[in-house]
Amino acid sequence: MSKNLNIWIEGTIIAALATVLSLIPFNIGPSFSVTVGAPVMILYCLRRGLVPGFFASFLWGVLHILIGTAYILTPLQGFIEYFIAFGFTGLAGLFTPKVQQAIADQNQKSLVWQVILGTIVGTVGRYFWHTIAGYYFWGSYAPEGWSAWFYSITLNGASALATGAFTIMVLAVIARTNPQLFVPKKSARGY
């Protein structure tokens, strides 16, 4: 089996695992949640890079639609929140070279810092699009006296902070205890 095929198969498995983990109830209504599947996805993005990260993250959003856990008001809102927003989690893959260099240099402090930065970029990338969709499509649900922007920024910002903090905690522990999970194995099977 080719190395590239293994990367895509791994991404598909990770997307499925992240989706299953996302079913763990950490939601407070449809607007605030901690995404339990985010650490798995960010780990994959930091392990494999930008393009595989975008692919797996995009598939993660698609799987939410396929299993019926997506909140869709209109086709455009669904496209933005489940195809684009989830896909942008893949931005964490921008930090793959620095993560793997820190591991090669056995620089644990740099590794943890790069994992934190990658998590922040991937989480902000995703929730930026959720905030845009929140303003345009969910703004009419804002409590009286709240503007649509304030409502969207507040709820999506809280979810982003909670998801980002949870992901950073999980991945920082992994970076300290088993950093080799961030580096693909070079074996006879190509993965």
C-alpha positions in Angstrom: 0.0 0.0 0.0 1.4 3.4 -0.9 2.4 5.9 1.8 -0.1 8.5 0.5 -3.0 6.1 0.7 -2.1 5.3 4.3 -2.2 9.0 5.1 -5.7 9.3 3.7 -6.9 6.1 5.4 -5.4 7.3 8.7 -7.2 10.7 8.2 -10.5 8.9 7.6 -10.1 6.8 10.7 -9.2 9.9 12.7 -12.3 11.8 11.4 -14.5 8.9 12.4 -12.9 8.7 15.8 -13.2 12.4 16.3 -16.9 12.2 15.3 -17.6 9.4 17.8 -15.8 11.3 20.6 -17.8 14.4 19.7 -20.9 12.4 20.6 -19.8 12.5 24.3 -22.3 15.0 25.8 -20.4 18.2 26.6 -23.1 20.4 25.2 -25.1 23.1 26.9 -27.8 23.6 24.3 -27.0 23.8 20.6 -24.8 26.9 21.0 -22.2 26.1 23.6 -20.1 22.9 23.6 -16.7 21.5 24.3 -15.7 19.4 21.3 -14.2 16.2 22.8 -13.1 15.0 19.3 -10.9 18.1 18.8 -7.7 16.7 20.5 -7.7 13.7 18.2 -8.1 15.9 15.1 -5.5 18.5 16.1 -3.1 15.7 16.9 -3.6 14.3 13.4 -3.2 17.7 11.9 0.1 18.3 13.8 1.2 14.8 12.8 0.5 14.8 9.1 0.4 18.5 8.0 -1.8 21.0 6.4 -3.4 19.2 3.4 -4.1 15.9 5.2 -5.3 18.0 8.2 -7.8 19.9 6.0 -9.0 16.7 4.4 -9.6 14.9 7.7 -11.2 18.0 9.4 -13.5 18.5 6.4 -14.5 14.8 6.6 -15.1 15.3 10.3 -17.7 18.0 9.5 -19.3 15.9 6.8 -19.7 13.0 9.2 -21.6 15.2 11.6 -24.1 15.7 8.8 -24.3 12.1 7.9 -24.9 10.8 11.4 -27.6 13.5 12.0 -25.9 15.6 14.8 -25.6 18.7 12.7 -27.8 21.8 13.4 -28.7 23.0 9.9 -31.0 25.9 9.3 -30.2 26.5 5.6 -27.9 24.8 3.0 -25.5 27.7 3.1 -25.3 27.7 6.9 -24.7 24.0 6.9 -22.0 24.3 4.3 -20.2 27.1 6.2 -20.5 25.4 9.6 -19.8 21.8 8.7 -17.7 21.9 5.5 -15.7 25.1 5.9 -15.6 25.6 9.7 -14.6 22.1 10.5 -12.1 22.0 7.6 -10.3 25.0 8.9 -9.3 23.0 12.0 -6.7 21.7 9.6 -4.8 25.0 9.9 -3.1 23.4 12.9 -1.1 21.4 10.3 0.9 24.6 9.6 2.8 23.7 12.8 3.8 20.2 11.7 7.4 21.0 10.7 8.1 22.8 13.9 6.5 20.1 16.1 8.5 17.4 14.4 11.7 19.5 14.6 11.1 20.0 18.3 10.8 16.2 18.7 13.9 15.6 16.7 15.8 18.1 18.8 14.3 16.6 22.0 13.2 20.1 23.0 10.1 19.4 25.1 9.5 23.1 25.9 9.4 24.0 22.2 7.2 20.9 21.4 4.6 21.9 24.0 4.7 25.5 22.8 4.2 24.5 19.1 1.3 22.2 20.1 -0.3 25.1 22.0 0.1 27.4 19.0 -1.2 24.8 16.5 -4.2 24.1 18.8 -5.0 27.9 19.0 -4.7 28.4 15.2 -6.8 25.3 14.4 -9.5 26.2 17.0 -9.6 29.9 16.0 -9.8 28.9 12.3 -12.8 26.7 13.0 -14.7 29.0 15.3 -14.1 32.1 13.1 -16.4 30.5 10.6 -18.9 29.4 13.3 -19.0 33.0 14.4 -19.7 34.2 10.9 -22.5 31.7 10.5 -23.8 32.5 13.9 -24.1 36.2 13.0 -25.9 35.6 9.7 -28.0 32.5 10.5 -28.4 32.3 14.3 -28.5 36.0 15.1 -32.3 36.1 15.2 -32.1 33.8 18.2 -30.1 36.3 20.3 -31.7 37.3 23.6 -33.5 40.6 23.7 -31.0 43.4 23.9 -28.1 41.4 22.4 -26.9 42.2 18.9 -26.4 39.3 16.6 -22.6 39.9 16.6 -22.4 40.0 20.4 -24.5 36.8 20.6 -22.4 35.0 18.1 -19.0 36.1 19.4 -20.0 35.4 23.0 -21.3 31.8 22.4 -18.8 30.8 19.8 -16.0 32.4 21.7 -16.9 30.5 24.9 -17.0 27.3 22.9 -13.7 28.0 21.3 -12.1 28.8 24.6 -13.4 25.7 26.3 -12.5 23.4 23.3 -9.1 25.0 22.9 -8.3 24.7 26.6 -9.5 21.1 26.7 -7.4 20.3 23.6 -4.3 22.0 24.9 -4.5 20.1 28.2 -4.9 16.7 26.5 -2.2 17.4 23.9 0.3 18.9 26.3 0.1 15.7 28.4 0.6 13.6 25.2 3.5 15.8 24.2 5.2 15.3 27.5 4.5 11.6 27.9 4.5 10.2 24.4 5.7 12.8 21.9 6.3 10.2 19.2 2.5 10.2 18.5 3.2 13.4 16.7 5.6 11.8 14.3 4.5 9.3 11.6 6.4 6.0 11.8 8.7 5.2 9.0 8.2 1.5 8.6 8.1 -1.1 5.9 4.3 -0.4 5.6 4.9 3.2 4.8 3.0 4.8 7.8 
